Amino acid sequence: MIWAVFYLCFVGILSCISFALYGWDKRQAVRARRRVPEQTLHLSDFAGGWPGGLLGQKYFRHKTKKLSFRIRFWITVLLHLAAVGVVGYHHFSGFSS
């Protein structure tokens, strides 16, 4: 149970960071300044910040039209969820025996 709380706190913190990264990237795009690399956004999303990334996309209306980015975003979400599922399965499968 403690792992679930830890994971949710971790996702919450990373979501705040990811949300801020999307906001900063949007601000830099509007000002025609150096942007946050897409790899950084995807890495933040994959690490667990994807809920904040999704909220950032909607709130800032940013990265919503570029199809290749959206596809990569949803792939990173699926990979993150798959990784969490595998870890969770291996962690909790010991309780079933």
Secondary structure by P-SEA (a helix, b strand, c coil): caaaaaaaaaaaaaaaaaaaaaaaaaaaaaaccccccaaaaaaaaaacaaaaaaaaaaaaccccccaaaaaaaaaaaaaaaaaaaaaaaaaaccccc
